[in-house]
């Protein structure tokens, strides 16, 4: 899975993608994060965190 997949999520643009990858260090760690952990990333909010979590775990 490439990092650009993050930007396919509504509400996740380049800035949030960068913030997520800087915070977690890898896409694999982003995928393992809880909604609360995602929401705690600077620049994220609860709605975006929930959308991202659902997108990553909907397979």
C-alpha positions, 0 to 999 in steps of 0.5 A, a space after each residue: 500500500 502506498 502512502 498516496 492511498 491516504 489522500 483517497 480518503 475524504 478530508 485527507 489532503 497532502 498536509 494531513 498525509 504528511 502529518 500522519 506519516 511524520 507522526 507515525 513514521 510509516 503507513 503500516 503504523 498509521 493503519 494500526 492506529 486507533 481513531 483516538 490516536 489518529 485524531 491526536 495528530 496535529 492537523 487532524 480532527 475526529 471526523 477525518 480520523 474516523 473516515 481514515 480508520 474506516 477506509 483503512 479497515 474496510 477490506 
